[in-house]
Amino acid sequence: KLDEIPKYRSLLDPLLYDTGGYPTVPHYFCFKPGVIARVAVRESPVIVFQAFLILTELLEKKLVYPHELDYRRQQIARGVRSSHPVVQIALLSESTSFQALLSTYGITTQTPNQIESVYIWPSTKLVELLYHHGSDADLGLTGRPKRPLGSLSTSRLWKIGGKTVMCIPLYQDKQDFYICKDETYIAEAIKSHLKFLQSH
């Protein structure tokens, strides 16, 4: 809980060891003869406690929020959760003629021109972007592996360089030759993905 952070931080601060840079949590302390104060025996930090310290500071400075650390939503009260969450669907038509055809069946859609403020990307383009995100040749770091994005990633809106981006699911990506796929397979894939989103 955010309101408990100052309480535990006040207990933790006296235990921190100043290494001349970022404060660390020592492995253990000892008491030397004639010295009342505790002395850090090993300066290298305990990784788990150091991680908690960093997370605490990030939360205090509001650089991250609790829900961003709780990917499985375990901290959300059960009473608040909906037993039947609603998955919202946005339908896009490739052309106005196809939009008019769908409207005769009572299906409301939008064309890409009607949502000019939102960029529509194939999921493969976002995969390529995430591959370079966080990479650093000098440090020997690579970005996200070039693996296909799942439903949870393609079902959200992304803010990239000031642009609002939405991705086409992999099974509807033109580069995945979705036109050649069986219609029954597409229908089952859509139902399966929607069920997965509803449960997560």
C-alpha positions, 0 to 999 in steps of 0.5 A, a space after each residue: 500500500 502506498 500509504 505504508 511506504 513512508 513507515 517502512 522506508 523510515 525503518 529501512 533508511 538507518 540500515 542503508 550503506 552509503 557507497 558514495 553513490 546509490 545507497 545499498 542494503 548490506 548483507 549483514 552487520 556486526 558490532 565492533 568492541 567499543 563501537 555502539 553503531 552497527 557496521 556493514 560487514 559486506 558492502 555488496 547489496 542483497 539483490 532482493 532487498 535492493 530491488 525492493 528499495 528501488 521499487 519503493 523509491 520509484 513508487 514514492 516518486 510516482 515514476 511507476 504505479 502499483 497496477 504497473 507492477 501487478 500484472 496478474 491483478 492479484 491485488 485488486 479486491 475480488 469484490 471489485 472485479 467483474 465476474 463477467 468482464 466486457 471485451 470491447 471490439 472495434 471493427 474496421 472496414 478496408 473501404 467505404 463500399 465494404 462499410 456500406 455493405 456491412 451496415 445493411 446487416 446492422 454491423 457498424 464499422 469505421 474506415 481508417 480515414 475516419 480514425 486518422 488520429 490512430 495509426 494502424 500497424 501490422 503486429 510485425 512492425 511493432 515486433 521490429 520496433 520492440 526488438 530495437 527498444 532497449 538495445 545497446 551495442 556497447 553494453 551487449 544488450 538486445 531488445 525484445 526477441 522477435 517473437 509474435 505478439 500475443 492477444 494482450 499486446 495487440 488488443 491495447 493502444 500504444 503511445 509511440 513517439 506521440 502517436 496513438 498506435 493500434 495493431 492488427 492481430 497476427 491471425 488477421 495480419 496480411 503478412 500472415 496470409 490471412 485471406 488464404 485461411 479457412 473462414 471457419 478457422 478465422 472465426 474460431 481464432 477470433 472466439 478463442 482470442 476474445 475468450 482469452 482476453 475476457 479471462 485476463 
